[in-house]
């Protein structure tokens, strides 16, 4: 499972890769595992939307996290299999104040 995180101020974010041992996605797709990091490095403070054409952000190489458990409370998501995420990987995006799962797909 590949876990990408674009919420740079999360304590589990390591160069856009999630290092949490488990993730919970709430019914509204918010990442309940998100914890704000108040001790950010200069790289974590960068505003990628403003610097993307000046300096490429550092991405951690693919990490295969086969032991990570992703709980999913989003009943409308195609990847929700009895409360567990069955996707090959997820991406947590930046929201205004929250982090949310952008990999979710609505079931028909």
N, C-alpha and C positions, 0 to 999 in steps of 0.2 A: 504494500500500500504506500503510495507516495502522498505525503502530506505537505502541501504548500500553504504558506501563510503570508499574506500581504499586509497584515496588521503589524507594522513595525514596532509599535510600542507594547507588544505582548511579551511577557517574560519567557515564553516558550519559543519565540521567534529567533532562529539562528540563520541569518542570511536567507530569509524567505522560506525556510524549512521549519516545520513544527517539530519540537522535541518533546512534546507532552507524551506521557505514557498511555493516556486515554483522552478521548474527546467526546463531549456531549453536544449534539446539535439539537436545540430546542424546537418546539413546534412552529415557531415563527422564523426558523432558519438561523437564529443567532447562535453563535458559538458560546456555550455556557462555560467553557474551559478557559476562555480569555481572562487573563489577569494583567492589569496595567503594570508596566515596568516604569518606575519613577527614576531609575538610574540609567538613562539611555546613553549609548556611545554616540559619537558624532555620525557614524554611519547609520544608526537607527533614527537619528533626528532628521536625516535628509528628506527633503520633499521630492520624491522621485518624479512627480509630474512636472516639477520645475527644472530638474537637473537631468532628465532622461536624455537630452541631446548633447549635454556637456560631459557627463561622466556616467558610464554604464554602472548600474548597481551590481554589487557582488552577490551572486547566487551560489548557494551551497549545492554541490553535485547531488544527483538523485540519491535518496536514502530509502532503502527498502525496509519498511517498518512492518514486518509480518506479525509482530506481537501486539501492535497497537489496537486497542478496542475502540471502535467508534459507535457510540450509542446515538440513535436517531429517533427523535420524538416527532419528526415531521411526517405525519401520516399520509400526506399527499405526495410524498417524494417516491419516485420510481425505484430508488436504491434502498428504500427502507424495507428491510426484511425482518419482520417481527421485532422491531426495535433496534436492530443492528444495521449498520451501513454495509451494503454489499458491493459498493463501487470499488474500482481498482485504485482510486485515489481521490482526494478532495482538495479543494482550494478554498481557503478562508480569505475573504476580501475585507477591505477597509470599508466601514460604514461611517456615518457622521460621528457616532459615539460608540457603536457596537462593532463587533466582528461578526460576519455572517457567512454561511456556506453558499458559495456561488456555483457549486457543482450540482445542486439539487435540480431534479427534473420532475415536473408535474406528471402524475399518472393520468392517462386519458380516462 
